């Protein structure tokens, strides 16, 4: 979440809407994301106008 600047609930809402990469399950209560998936997602997002 630090990597994206998004909150946990926002990320999971985006996953449900197929707008964010799905996590990889590491353990019963632990997930992670592949850096390559996050980089691809980030590159596909429109640039911020701030």
PDB file of N, CA, C, O and CB in Angstrom:
ATOM      1  N   UNK A   1       0.802  -1.170   0.000  1.00  0.00           N
ATOM      2  CA  UNK A   1       0.000   0.000   0.000  1.00  0.00           C
ATOM      3  C   UNK A   1       0.852   1.245   0.000  1.00  0.00           C
ATOM      4  O   UNK A   1       0.456   2.274  -0.548  1.00  0.00           O
ATOM      5  CB  UNK A   1      -0.916  -0.008   1.163  1.00  0.00           C
ATOM      6  N   UNK A   2       2.021   1.162   0.610  1.00  0.00           N
ATOM      7  CA  UNK A   2       2.941   2.297   0.534  1.00  0.00           C
ATOM      8  C   UNK A   2       3.399   2.511  -0.901  1.00  0.00           C
ATOM      9  O   UNK A   2       3.613   3.646  -1.326  1.00  0.00           O
ATOM     10  CB  UNK A   2       4.157   2.079   1.455  1.00  0.00           C
ATOM     11  N   UNK A   3       3.544   1.454  -1.625  1.00  0.00           N
ATOM     12  CA  UNK A   3       4.036   1.535  -2.998  1.00  0.00           C
ATOM     13  C   UNK A   3       3.049   2.271  -3.895  1.00  0.00           C
ATOM     14  O   UNK A   3       3.456   3.008  -4.794  1.00  0.00           O
ATOM     15  CB  UNK A   3       4.301   0.137  -3.549  1.00  0.00           C
ATOM     16  N   UNK A   4       1.774   2.077  -3.658  1.00  0.00           N
ATOM     17  CA  UNK A   4       0.749   2.663  -4.521  1.00  0.00           C
ATOM     18  C   UNK A   4       0.190   3.971  -3.997  1.00  0.00           C
ATOM     19  O   UNK A   4      -0.316   4.784  -4.771  1.00  0.00           O
ATOM     20  CB  UNK A   4      -0.368   1.693  -4.704  1.00  0.00           C
ATOM     21  N   UNK A   5       0.274   4.184  -2.697  1.00  0.00           N
ATOM     22  CA  UNK A   5      -0.349   5.352  -2.096  1.00  0.00           C
ATOM     23  C   UNK A   5      -1.842   5.161  -1.859  1.00  0.00           C
ATOM     24  O   UNK A   5      -2.531   6.096  -1.453  1.00  0.00           O
ATOM     25  CB  UNK A   5      -0.124   6.557  -2.969  1.00  0.00           C
ATOM     26  N   UNK A   6      -2.341   3.966  -2.107  1.00  0.00           N
ATOM     27  CA  UNK A   6      -3.761   3.666  -1.929  1.00  0.00           C
ATOM     28  C   UNK A   6      -3.980   2.940  -0.604  1.00  0.00           C
ATOM     29  O   UNK A   6      -3.084   2.266  -0.096  1.00  0.00           O
ATOM     30  CB  UNK A   6      -4.293   2.815  -3.107  1.00  0.00           C
ATOM     31  N   UNK A   7      -5.164   3.085  -0.063  1.00  0.00           N
ATOM     32  CA  UNK A   7      -5.517   2.384   1.167  1.00  0.00           C
ATOM     33  C   UNK A   7      -5.902   0.942   0.884  1.00  0.00           C
ATOM     34  O   UNK A   7      -6.203   0.575  -0.252  1.00  0.00           O
ATOM     35  CB  UNK A   7      -6.658   3.100   1.880  1.00  0.00           C
ATOM     36  N   UNK A   8      -5.888   0.135   1.929  1.00  0.00           N
ATOM     37  CA  UNK A   8      -6.200  -1.287   1.814  1.00  0.00           C
ATOM     38  C   UNK A   8      -7.590  -1.520   1.227  1.00  0.00           C
ATOM     39  O   UNK A   8      -7.751  -2.340   0.323  1.00  0.00           O
ATOM     40  CB  UNK A   8      -6.096  -1.957   3.176  1.00  0.00           C
ATOM     41  N   UNK A   9      -8.599  -0.800   1.736  1.00  0.00           N
ATOM     42  CA  UNK A   9      -9.954  -1.021   1.232  1.00  0.00           C
ATOM     43  C   UNK A   9     -10.083  -0.606  -0.231  1.00  0.00           C
ATOM     44  O   UNK A   9     -10.806  -1.243  -0.997  1.00  0.00           O
ATOM     45  CB  UNK A   9     -10.963  -0.253   2.081  1.00  0.00           C
ATOM     46  N   UNK A  10      -9.389   0.453  -0.617  1.00  0.00           N
ATOM     47  CA  UNK A  10      -9.408   0.888  -2.018  1.00  0.00           C
ATOM     48  C   UNK A  10      -8.782  -0.165  -2.916  1.00  0.00           C
ATOM     49  O   UNK A  10      -9.308  -0.467  -3.987  1.00  0.00           O
ATOM     50  CB  UNK A  10      -8.670   2.227  -2.182  1.00  0.00           C
ATOM     51  N   UNK A  11      -7.665  -0.722  -2.484  1.00  0.00           N
ATOM     52  CA  UNK A  11      -6.988  -1.758  -3.277  1.00  0.00           C
ATOM     53  C   UNK A  11      -7.899  -2.966  -3.462  1.00  0.00           C
ATOM     54  O   UNK A  11      -8.039  -3.469  -4.577  1.00  0.00           O
ATOM     55  CB  UNK A  11      -5.663  -2.187  -2.601  1.00  0.00           C
ATOM     56  N   UNK A  12      -8.520  -3.437  -2.385  1.00  0.00           N
ATOM     57  CA  UNK A  12      -9.377  -4.618  -2.507  1.00  0.00           C
ATOM     58  C   UNK A  12     -10.642  -4.327  -3.317  1.00  0.00           C
ATOM     59  O   UNK A  12     -11.159  -5.211  -4.001  1.00  0.00           O
ATOM     60  CB  UNK A  12      -9.760  -5.132  -1.121  1.00  0.00           C
ATOM     61  N   UNK A  13     -11.140  -3.093  -3.243  1.00  0.00           N
ATOM     62  CA  UNK A  13     -12.281  -2.709  -4.080  1.00  0.00           C
ATOM     63  C   UNK A  13     -11.862  -2.719  -5.558  1.00  0.00           C
ATOM     64  O   UNK A  13     -12.625  -3.157  -6.420  1.00  0.00           O
ATOM     65  CB  UNK A  13     -12.819  -1.299  -3.669  1.00  0.00           C
ATOM     66  N   UNK A  14     -10.653  -2.236  -5.841  1.00  0.00           N
ATOM     67  CA  UNK A  14     -10.153  -2.232  -7.217  1.00  0.00           C
ATOM     68  C   UNK A  14      -9.883  -3.653  -7.723  1.00  0.00           C
ATOM     69  O   UNK A  14     -10.103  -3.941  -8.899  1.00  0.00           O
ATOM     70  CB  UNK A  14      -8.874  -1.394  -7.310  1.00  0.00           C
ATOM     71  N   UNK A  15      -9.414  -4.532  -6.850  1.00  0.00           N
ATOM     72  CA  UNK A  15      -9.203  -5.931  -7.232  1.00  0.00           C
ATOM     73  C   UNK A  15     -10.540  -6.550  -7.627  1.00  0.00           C
ATOM     74  O   UNK A  15     -10.631  -7.254  -8.633  1.00  0.00           O
ATOM     75  CB  UNK A  15      -8.543  -6.739  -6.070  1.00  0.00           C
ATOM     76  N   UNK A  16     -11.579  -6.286  -6.831  1.00  0.00           N
ATOM     77  CA  UNK A  16     -12.907  -6.836  -7.123  1.00  0.00           C
ATOM     78  C   UNK A  16     -13.444  -6.327  -8.456  1.00  0.00           C
ATOM     79  O   UNK A  16     -14.211  -7.020  -9.124  1.00  0.00           O
ATOM     80  CB  UNK A  16     -13.885  -6.483  -6.003  1.00  0.00           C
ATOM     81  N   UNK A  17     -13.040  -5.112  -8.844  1.00  0.00           N
ATOM     82  CA  UNK A  17     -13.488  -4.516 -10.102  1.00  0.00           C
ATOM     83  C   UNK A  17     -12.511  -4.807 -11.247  1.00  0.00           C
ATOM     84  O   UNK A  17     -12.643  -4.246 -12.334  1.00  0.00           O
ATOM     85  CB  UNK A  17     -13.660  -3.006  -9.935  1.00  0.00           C
ATOM     86  N   UNK A  18     -11.537  -5.678 -11.003  1.00  0.00           N
ATOM     87  CA  UNK A  18     -10.509  -6.021 -12.000  1.00  0.00           C
ATOM     88  C   UNK A  18      -9.739  -4.798 -12.484  1.00  0.00           C
ATOM     89  O   UNK A  18      -9.404  -4.695 -13.664  1.00  0.00           O
ATOM     90  CB  UNK A  18     -11.149  -6.720 -13.193  1.00  0.00           C
ATOM     91  N   UNK A  19      -9.459  -3.869 -11.566  1.00  0.00           N
ATOM     92  CA  UNK A  19      -8.707  -2.663 -11.905  1.00  0.00           C
ATOM     93  C   UNK A  19      -7.369  -2.603 -11.175  1.00  0.00           C
ATOM     94  O   UNK A  19      -6.674  -1.588 -11.220  1.00  0.00           O
ATOM     95  CB  UNK A  19      -9.528  -1.427 -11.578  1.00  0.00           C
ATOM     96  N   UNK A  20      -7.014  -3.694 -10.503  1.00  0.00           N
ATOM     97  CA  UNK A  20      -5.749  -3.785  -9.773  1.00  0.00           C
ATOM     98  C   UNK A  20      -5.309  -5.240  -9.830  1.00  0.00           C
ATOM     99  O   UNK A  20      -6.149  -6.140  -9.806  1.00  0.00           O
ATOM    100  CB  UNK A  20      -5.891  -3.281  -8.277  1.00  0.00           C
ATOM    101  N   UNK A  21      -3.992  -5.486  -9.907  1.00  0.00           N
ATOM    102  CA  UNK A  21      -3.515  -6.881  -9.973  1.00  0.00           C
ATOM    103  C   UNK A  21      -3.938  -7.694  -8.756  1.00  0.00           C
ATOM    104  O   UNK A  21      -3.979  -7.183  -7.636  1.00  0.00           O
ATOM    105  CB  UNK A  21      -1.995  -6.912 -10.099  1.00  0.00           C
ATOM    106  N   UNK A  22      -4.244  -8.938  -8.985  1.00  0.00           N
ATOM    107  CA  UNK A  22      -4.608  -9.840  -7.897  1.00  0.00           C
ATOM    108  C   UNK A  22      -3.365 -10.175  -7.071  1.00  0.00           C
ATOM    109  O   UNK A  22      -2.267 -10.295  -7.614  1.00  0.00           O
ATOM    110  CB  UNK A  22      -5.265 -11.133  -8.450  1.00  0.00           C
ATOM    111  N   UNK A  23      -3.544 -10.326  -5.766  1.00  0.00           N
ATOM    112  CA  UNK A  23      -2.405 -10.667  -4.914  1.00  0.00           C
ATOM    113  C   UNK A  23      -2.035 -12.136  -5.030  1.00  0.00           C
ATOM    114  O   UNK A  23      -2.817 -12.965  -5.497  1.00  0.00           O
ATOM    115  CB  UNK A  23      -2.710 -10.327  -3.466  1.00  0.00           C
ATOM    116  N   UNK A  24      -0.823 -12.431  -4.591  1.00  0.00           N
ATOM    117  CA  UNK A  24      -0.339 -13.807  -4.481  1.00  0.00           C
ATOM    118  C   UNK A  24      -0.484 -14.189  -3.012  1.00  0.00           C
ATOM    119  O   UNK A  24       0.000 -13.472  -2.136  1.00  0.00           O
ATOM    120  CB  UNK A  24       1.167 -13.957  -4.988  1.00  0.00           C
ATOM    121  N   UNK A  25      -1.136 -15.297  -2.738  1.00  0.00           N
ATOM    122  CA  UNK A  25      -1.344 -15.737  -1.360  1.00  0.00           C
ATOM    123  C   UNK A  25      -0.061 -16.361  -0.829  1.00  0.00           C
ATOM    124  O   UNK A  25       0.466 -17.308  -1.413  1.00  0.00           O
ATOM    125  CB  UNK A  25      -2.521 -16.743  -1.269  1.00  0.00           C
ATOM    126  N   UNK A  26       0.442 -15.821   0.291  1.00  0.00           N
ATOM    127  CA  UNK A  26       1.667 -16.326   0.908  1.00  0.00           C
ATOM    128  C   UNK A  26       1.365 -17.275   2.064  1.00  0.00           C
ATOM    129  O   UNK A  26       2.073 -18.259   2.276  1.00  0.00           O
ATOM    130  CB  UNK A  26       2.525 -15.166   1.401  1.00  0.00           C
ATOM    131  N   UNK A  27       0.313 -16.969   2.799  1.00  0.00           N
ATOM    132  CA  UNK A  27      -0.105 -17.773   3.945  1.00  0.00           C
ATOM    133  C   UNK A  27      -1.589 -17.492   4.162  1.00  0.00           C
ATOM    134  O   UNK A  27      -2.205 -16.747   3.400  1.00  0.00           O
ATOM    135  CB  UNK A  27       0.750 -17.444   5.242  1.00  0.00           C
ATOM    136  N   UNK A  28      -2.149 -18.084   5.192  1.00  0.00           N
ATOM    137  CA  UNK A  28      -3.575 -17.933   5.458  1.00  0.00           C
ATOM    138  C   UNK A  28      -4.002 -16.472   5.518  1.00  0.00           C
ATOM    139  O   UNK A  28      -5.039 -16.109   4.964  1.00  0.00           O
ATOM    140  CB  UNK A  28      -3.932 -18.620   6.753  1.00  0.00           C
ATOM    141  N   UNK A  29      -3.214 -15.632   6.184  1.00  0.00           N
ATOM    142  CA  UNK A  29      -3.582 -14.220   6.335  1.00  0.00           C
ATOM    143  C   UNK A  29      -2.525 -13.284   5.780  1.00  0.00           C
ATOM    144  O   UNK A  29      -2.371 -12.162   6.265  1.00  0.00           O
ATOM    145  CB  UNK A  29      -3.824 -13.900   7.791  1.00  0.00           C
ATOM    146  N   UNK A  30      -1.793 -13.733   4.766  1.00  0.00           N
ATOM    147  CA  UNK A  30      -0.739 -12.895   4.198  1.00  0.00           C
ATOM    148  C   UNK A  30      -0.761 -12.978   2.675  1.00  0.00           C
ATOM    149  O   UNK A  30      -0.796 -14.064   2.097  1.00  0.00           O
ATOM    150  CB  UNK A  30       0.642 -13.316   4.738  1.00  0.00           C
ATOM    151  N   UNK A  31      -0.741 -11.814   2.042  1.00  0.00           N
ATOM    152  CA  UNK A  31      -0.686 -11.742   0.593  1.00  0.00           C
ATOM    153  C   UNK A  31       0.400 -10.750   0.194  1.00  0.00           C
ATOM    154  O   UNK A  31       0.849  -9.940   1.004  1.00  0.00           O
ATOM    155  CB  UNK A  31      -2.063 -11.334  -0.001  1.00  0.00           C
ATOM    156  N   UNK A  32       0.808 -10.828  -1.055  1.00  0.00           N
ATOM    157  CA  UNK A  32       1.797  -9.899  -1.596  1.00  0.00           C
ATOM    158  C   UNK A  32       1.507  -9.724  -3.078  1.00  0.00           C
ATOM    159  O   UNK A  32       0.709 -10.460  -3.658  1.00  0.00           O
ATOM    160  CB  UNK A  32       3.262 -10.411  -1.361  1.00  0.00           C
ATOM    161  N   UNK A  33       2.148  -8.763  -3.669  1.00  0.00           N
ATOM    162  CA  UNK A  33       1.981  -8.521  -5.097  1.00  0.00           C
ATOM    163  C   UNK A  33       3.333  -8.611  -5.775  1.00  0.00           C
ATOM    164  O   UNK A  33       4.354  -8.230  -5.202  1.00  0.00           O
ATOM    165  CB  UNK A  33       1.325  -7.145  -5.359  1.00  0.00           C
ATOM    166  N   UNK A  34       3.334  -9.116  -6.998  1.00  0.00           N
ATOM    167  CA  UNK A  34       4.555  -9.160  -7.801  1.00  0.00           C
ATOM    168  C   UNK A  34       4.895  -7.736  -8.236  1.00  0.00           C
ATOM    169  O   UNK A  34       4.027  -6.991  -8.690  1.00  0.00           O
ATOM    170  CB  UNK A  34       4.386 -10.106  -9.044  1.00  0.00           C
ATOM    171  N   UNK A  35       6.153  -7.373  -8.092  1.00  0.00           N
ATOM    172  CA  UNK A  35       6.588  -6.032  -8.476  1.00  0.00           C
ATOM    173  C   UNK A  35       6.295  -5.778  -9.949  1.00  0.00           C
ATOM    174  O   UNK A  35       5.892  -4.676 -10.323  1.00  0.00           O
ATOM    175  CB  UNK A  35       8.088  -5.846  -8.191  1.00  0.00           C
ATOM    176  N   UNK A  36       6.492  -6.777 -10.774  1.00  0.00           N
ATOM    177  CA  UNK A  36       6.231  -6.589 -12.207  1.00  0.00           C
ATOM    178  C   UNK A  36       4.764  -6.278 -12.474  1.00  0.00           C
ATOM    179  O   UNK A  36       4.452  -5.473 -13.352  1.00  0.00           O
ATOM    180  CB  UNK A  36       6.646  -7.836 -12.989  1.00  0.00           C
ATOM    181  N   UNK A  37       3.853  -6.912 -11.720  1.00  0.00           N
ATOM    182  CA  UNK A  37       2.421  -6.621 -11.873  1.00  0.00           C
ATOM    183  C   UNK A  37       2.115  -5.190 -11.457  1.00  0.00           C
ATOM    184  O   UNK A  37       1.340  -4.503 -12.122  1.00  0.00           O
ATOM    185  CB  UNK A  37       1.575  -7.602 -11.043  1.00  0.00           C
ATOM    186  N   UNK A  38       2.723  -4.732 -10.353  1.00  0.00           N
ATOM    187  CA  UNK A  38       2.496  -3.363  -9.888  1.00  0.00           C
ATOM    188  C   UNK A  38       3.097  -2.339 -10.852  1.00  0.00           C
ATOM    189  O   UNK A  38       2.500  -1.292 -11.102  1.00  0.00           O
ATOM    190  CB  UNK A  38       3.089  -3.174  -8.487  1.00  0.00           C
ATOM    191  N   UNK A  39       4.264  -2.640 -11.386  1.00  0.00           N
ATOM    192  CA  UNK A  39       4.884  -1.729 -12.356  1.00  0.00           C
ATOM    193  C   UNK A  39       4.036  -1.615 -13.615  1.00  0.00           C
ATOM    194  O   UNK A  39       3.862  -0.520 -14.151  1.00  0.00           O
ATOM    195  CB  UNK A  39       6.298  -2.208 -12.719  1.00  0.00           C
ATOM    196  N   UNK A  40       3.513  -2.725 -14.084  1.00  0.00           N
ATOM    197  CA  UNK A  40       2.654  -2.716 -15.272  1.00  0.00           C
ATOM    198  C   UNK A  40       1.371  -1.937 -14.994  1.00  0.00           C
ATOM    199  O   UNK A  40       0.937  -1.136 -15.822  1.00  0.00           O
ATOM    200  CB  UNK A  40       2.318  -4.160 -15.713  1.00  0.00           C
ATOM    201  N   UNK A  41       0.760  -2.171 -13.821  1.00  0.00           N
ATOM    202  CA  UNK A  41      -0.449  -1.453 -13.427  1.00  0.00           C
ATOM    203  C   UNK A  41      -0.169   0.047 -13.371  1.00  0.00           C
ATOM    204  O   UNK A  41      -0.956   0.847 -13.876  1.00  0.00           O
ATOM    205  CB  UNK A  41      -0.965  -1.961 -12.060  1.00  0.00           C
ATOM    206  N   UNK A  42       0.942   0.424 -12.762  1.00  0.00           N
ATOM    207  CA  UNK A  42       1.296   1.831 -12.627  1.00  0.00           C
ATOM    208  C   UNK A  42       1.529   2.488 -13.977  1.00  0.00           C
ATOM    209  O   UNK A  42       1.107   3.623 -14.198  1.00  0.00           O
ATOM    210  CB  UNK A  42       2.529   1.979 -11.766  1.00  0.00           C
ATOM    211  N   UNK A  43       2.194   1.786 -14.873  1.00  0.00           N
ATOM    212  CA  UNK A  43       2.484   2.328 -16.205  1.00  0.00           C
ATOM    213  C   UNK A  43       1.201   2.511 -17.018  1.00  0.00           C
ATOM    214  O   UNK A  43       1.132   3.396 -17.871  1.00  0.00           O
ATOM    215  CB  UNK A  43       3.458   1.402 -16.958  1.00  0.00           C
ATOM    216  N   UNK A  44       0.197   1.692 -16.762  1.00  0.00           N
ATOM    217  CA  UNK A  44      -1.060   1.770 -17.500  1.00  0.00           C
ATOM    218  C   UNK A  44      -2.011   2.829 -16.962  1.00  0.00           C
ATOM    219  O   UNK A  44      -3.002   3.153 -17.616  1.00  0.00           O
ATOM    220  CB  UNK A  44      -1.739   0.439 -17.477  1.00  0.00           C
ATOM    221  N   UNK A  45      -1.726   3.378 -15.771  1.00  0.00           N
ATOM    222  CA  UNK A  45      -2.594   4.405 -15.191  1.00  0.00           C
ATOM    223  C   UNK A  45      -2.328   5.752 -15.846  1.00  0.00           C
ATOM    224  O   UNK A  45      -1.198   6.038 -16.243  1.00  0.00           O
ATOM    225  CB  UNK A  45      -2.384   4.501 -13.667  1.00  0.00           C
ATOM    226  N   UNK A  46      -3.353   6.576 -15.960  1.00  0.00           N
ATOM    227  CA  UNK A  46      -3.125   7.923 -16.509  1.00  0.00           C
ATOM    228  C   UNK A  46      -2.253   8.742 -15.563  1.00  0.00           C
ATOM    229  O   UNK A  46      -2.320   8.572 -14.346  1.00  0.00           O
ATOM    230  CB  UNK A  46      -4.471   8.649 -16.757  1.00  0.00           C
ATOM    231  N   UNK A  47      -1.460   9.605 -16.111  1.00  0.00           N
ATOM    232  CA  UNK A  47      -0.588  10.450 -15.310  1.00  0.00           C
ATOM    233  C   UNK A  47      -1.421  11.452 -14.510  1.00  0.00           C
ATOM    234  O   UNK A  47      -2.447  11.939 -14.983  1.00  0.00           O
ATOM    235  CB  UNK A  47       0.432  11.184 -16.207  1.00  0.00           C
ATOM    236  N   UNK A  48      -0.971  11.746 -13.308  1.00  0.00           N
ATOM    237  CA  UNK A  48      -1.672  12.705 -12.453  1.00  0.00           C
ATOM    238  C   UNK A  48      -1.411  14.119 -12.947  1.00  0.00           C
ATOM    239  O   UNK A  48      -0.337  14.412 -13.473  1.00  0.00           O
ATOM    240  CB  UNK A  48      -1.231  12.556 -10.976  1.00  0.00           C
ATOM    241  N   UNK A  49      -2.382  14.983 -12.778  1.00  0.00           N
ATOM    242  CA  UNK A  49      -2.227  16.363 -13.227  1.00  0.00           C
ATOM    243  C   UNK A  49      -1.786  17.291 -12.104  1.00  0.00           C
ATOM    244  O   UNK A  49      -1.841  18.511 -12.261  1.00  0.00           O
ATOM    245  CB  UNK A  49      -3.523  16.863 -13.820  1.00  0.00           C
ATOM    246  N   UNK A  50      -1.347  16.738 -10.969  1.00  0.00           N
ATOM    247  CA  UNK A  50      -0.935  17.558  -9.820  1.00  0.00           C
ATOM    248  C   UNK A  50       0.455  18.033  -9.986  1.00  0.00           C
ATOM    249  O   UNK A  50       0.974  18.737  -9.119  1.00  0.00           O
ATOM    250  CB  UNK A  50      -1.056  16.796  -8.528  1.00  0.00           C
TER     251      UNK A  50
END
